[in-house]
Amino acid sequence: MGEHPIALLIARADKAINEENFDAVVDLYTDDAVLVVKPGTNAVGKHEIRRAMEAIAVHFNGTLDVRQAGMTILETGDTALVLAKTLVSANASPAVERKATYVFRKALDGQWLCAIDNSYGHGVLNA
Amino acid sequence: MGEHPIALLIARADKAINEENFDAVVDLYTDDAVLVVKPGTNAVGKHEIRRAMEAIAVHFNGTLDVRQAGMTILETGDTALVLAKTLVSANASPAVERKATYVFRKALDGQWLCAIDNSYGHGVLNA
């Protein structure tokens, strides 16, 4: 079987975020992707997503650690929904588990890319 | 402003489900849509989705009532993720609130359709 290509992509994204390799991070998003920076505040497109990631890295003084603790992928055609438990930790911040939701789209070349990145799950309601 | 077209579609879907108007329900899904019937069991395509809806209606003896108690829509291009609080009740069953996740896709004619219907949210993990 092996891992789903989207699970491998998410592992790559986590590694790139933790290493602050933002070129590699934004490569994994569609051109018009939406990232929920915090509930009520979204970054749209690679430029804004990169700026948001850089600001988050500075905020956590380079100690941010993101990893997944389980996920289910619901896929149909060129669209997939990922339900994940995402562990976010950093020095001076307690580790938190988020119920993350990610939507991936498959490009014409077969490559999956993240179109909607909402690590807050239902935390976005009433933001 | 007015309501988002996807919010109106979900309201139509809830009404059609509650009235057991399954022709109207399946019209709101893409041809290859995935419905999580229960964690670990999916219906794929309009035919399976219709059969699952009919079975659920029989199970609840025609008393199923589905409604939304709040939602946030994250949209980019022809893809949207809905985070919703969905209230499900029926005679002889206690009302439950589900943290539902729906993915909609916009067809070439501009019509949004549901591609992934997971009313269980993170309940699908480890199913």
Boltz contact constraints between the chains, C-beta under 6 A:
constraints:
  - contact:
      token1: [A, 32]
      token2: [B, 76]
      max_distance: 6.0
  - contact:
      token1: [A, 32]
      token2: [B, 77]
      max_distance: 6.0
  - contact:
      token1: [A, 34]
      token2: [B, 74]
      max_distance: 6.0
  - contact:
      token1: [A, 34]
      token2: [B, 76]
      max_distance: 6.0
  - contact:
      token1: [A, 70]
      token2: [B, 125]
      max_distance: 6.0
  - contact:
      token1: [A, 72]
      token2: [B, 124]
      max_distance: 6.0
  - contact:
      token1: [A, 72]
      token2: [B, 125]
      max_distance: 6.0
  - contact:
      token1: [A, 74]
      token2: [B, 34]
      max_distance: 6.0
  - contact:
      token1: [A, 74]
      token2: [B, 116]
      max_distance: 6.0
  - contact:
      token1: [A, 74]
      token2: [B, 118]
      max_distance: 6.0
  - contact:
      token1: [A, 76]
      token2: [B, 32]
      max_distance: 6.0
  - contact:
      token1: [A, 76]
      token2: [B, 34]
      max_distance: 6.0
  - contact:
      token1: [A, 76]
      token2: [B, 115]
      max_distance: 6.0
  - contact:
      token1: [A, 77]
      token2: [B, 32]
      max_distance: 6.0
  - contact:
      token1: [A, 79]
      token2: [B, 115]
      max_distance: 6.0
  - contact:
      token1: [A, 81]
      token2: [B, 103]
      max_distance: 6.0
  - contact:
      token1: [A, 81]
      token2: [B, 116]
      max_distance: 6.0
  - contact:
      token1: [A, 83]
      token2: [B, 122]
      max_distance: 6.0
  - contact:
      token1: [A, 83]
      token2: [B, 124]
      max_distance: 6.0
  - contact:
      token1: [A, 83]
      token2: [B, 125]
      max_distance: 6.0
  - contact:
      token1: [A, 99]
      token2: [B, 122]
      max_distance: 6.0
  - contact:
      token1: [A, 101]
      token2: [B, 101]
      max_distance: 6.0
  - contact:
      token1: [A, 103]
      token2: [B, 81]
      max_distance: 6.0
  - contact:
      token1: [A, 103]
      token2: [B, 103]
      max_distance: 6.0
  - contact:
      token1: [A, 115]
      token2: [B, 76]
      max_distance: 6.0
  - contact:
      token1: [A, 115]
      token2: [B, 79]
      max_distance: 6.0
  - contact:
      token1: [A, 116]
      token2: [B, 74]
      max_distance: 6.0
  - contact:
      token1: [A, 116]
      token2: [B, 81]
      max_distance: 6.0
  - contact:
      token1: [A, 118]
      token2: [B, 74]
      max_distance: 6.0
  - contact:
      token1: [A, 122]
      token2: [B, 83]
      max_distance: 6.0
  - contact:
      token1: [A, 122]
      token2: [B, 99]
      max_distance: 6.0
  - contact:
      token1: [A, 124]
      token2: [B, 72]
      max_distance: 6.0
  - contact:
      token1: [A, 124]
      token2: [B, 83]
      max_distance: 6.0
  - contact:
      token1: [A, 125]
      token2: [B, 70]
      max_distance: 6.0
  - contact:
      token1: [A, 125]
      token2: [B, 72]
      max_distance: 6.0
  - contact:
      token1: [A, 125]
      token2: [B, 83]
      max_distance: 6.0
